[in-house]
Amino acid sequence: MTVISGADELLDAEVYVDLREALGTPLYLKCEGFNFAGSVKLRPAAQMVAAAQREGLIGPGSVLIESSSGNLGVALAVVAAAKGLRFVCVTDPKCNPATARLIKALGAEVVTVCRPDATGSYLAARKEYVRRRCAQDPACVWLNQYENPANWLAHYENTAALIAKQFPTLDTLFIGAGTGGTLMGCARYFREHRPRVRLIAVDSEGSVNFAGAPGPRHIPGLGASSPMPLIDADLPDEVIRVPEAEAVRTCRRLAAKGLLLGGSSGTVISAAAGWLERHGVDRSHTAVAIAPDLGERYIDTIYDDAWVAEHYHHTTLDSLERQ
Ligand SMILES: Cc1ncc(COP(=O)(O)O)c(C=O)c1O
């Protein structure tokens, strides 16, 4: 039995789904959605706040501020509420409406930056807002997940170490990249402790995290419109880029089996399933993928037919009906 006294305490439910049954794919899915923030982002949120407290950056009147497409916002709202701190989440219209409501329900302020910057980047516009607000209000503390080493260290010390412990014979690990915190933490851990493990980074088509041209993306979490400073593109063995429509199809196939997962999980699973099939792995191969969150937050987006029809080619829905 696990008993906690604060919502920000790191729970590792250590739930892995063997996808052989649901998808016919020899892949273990590490499900990160079973904590009070509902996502993998509780680890970096807790670690970044702890590091800022250790460094004396946070005092009793401090206001935490962060730019987030959603899940880090929820996680920081949980951590801030548990510690009695104020929190301002700066997001943009791509944030799921349900996620913004969640952040507010946790007592945080939500600022939606409605216009991208001159280059079309919402991220740049969000960061600009954060800088302005910090300049106006000295109580504001920007944790800056995009450059904060505590972001990737949280995964080096926890996510990766837990996977290594559970899978002593791990061959291949699939990790999605948004800020790159999960990817870099896992990549550095396995390069140092288990260099034989093959590390596959997964990105969305339209993201520039690993080169490529920017394009429209609608699923929050994975990808970036400008390269993320934390990412060392030389660390993964391979990078797989997945079209969002394919991620939606995978999510819906899994939902039909009762596994309601978030959009980035669908992206990572799509990449992993394709890779494992192309490489014709046998039963002795051990592969793990990280599923950053569950699907309830996406009920009005990737699980909504009208939203899918509006955002992707009509064949996405047609092919779903044929599955
Ligand atoms: C749903 C989801 N998937 C993936 C990621 C990417 O994680 P990271 O920022 O560690 O690269 C995030 C980050 O917010 C996320 O919310």
The ligand as a Tripos MOL2 file, in Angstrom:
@<TRIPOS>MOLECULE
LIG
   16    16     1     0     0
SMALL
NO_CHARGES

@<TRIPOS>ATOM
      1 C1          1.3240   14.6730  -23.2830 C.3       1 LIG1
      2 C2          2.7740   14.9680  -23.3490 C.ar      1 LIG1
      3 N1          3.5580   14.1490  -24.0370 N.ar      1 LIG1
      4 C3          4.8680   14.3730  -24.1650 C.ar      1 LIG1
      5 C4          5.4710   15.4420  -23.5910 C.ar      1 LIG1
      6 C5          6.9400   15.6730  -23.8190 C.3       1 LIG1
      7 O1          7.6910   15.6030  -22.6870 O.3       1 LIG1
      8 P1          9.0730   16.3710  -22.5820 P.3       1 LIG1
      9 O2          8.7550   17.8060  -22.3740 O.co2     1 LIG1
     10 O3          9.7470   15.7500  -21.4270 O.co2     1 LIG1
     11 O4          9.8200   16.1800  -23.8640 O.co2     1 LIG1
     12 C6          4.6940   16.3340  -22.8680 C.ar      1 LIG1
     13 C7          5.2660   17.5230  -22.2930 C.2       1 LIG1
     14 O5          4.5740   18.4060  -21.8450 O.2       1 LIG1
     15 C8          3.3090   16.0790  -22.7410 C.ar      1 LIG1
     16 O6          2.5100   16.9160  -22.0750 O.3       1 LIG1
@<TRIPOS>BOND
     1     1     2 1
     2     2     3 ar
     3     2    15 ar
     4     3     4 ar
     5     4     5 ar
     6     5     6 1
     7     5    12 ar
     8     6     7 1
     9     7     8 1
    10     8     9 2
    11     8    10 1
    12     8    11 1
    13    12    13 1
    14    12    15 ar
    15    13    14 2
    16    15    16 1
@<TRIPOS>SUBSTRUCTURE
     1 LIG1         1 GROUP 0 **** ****
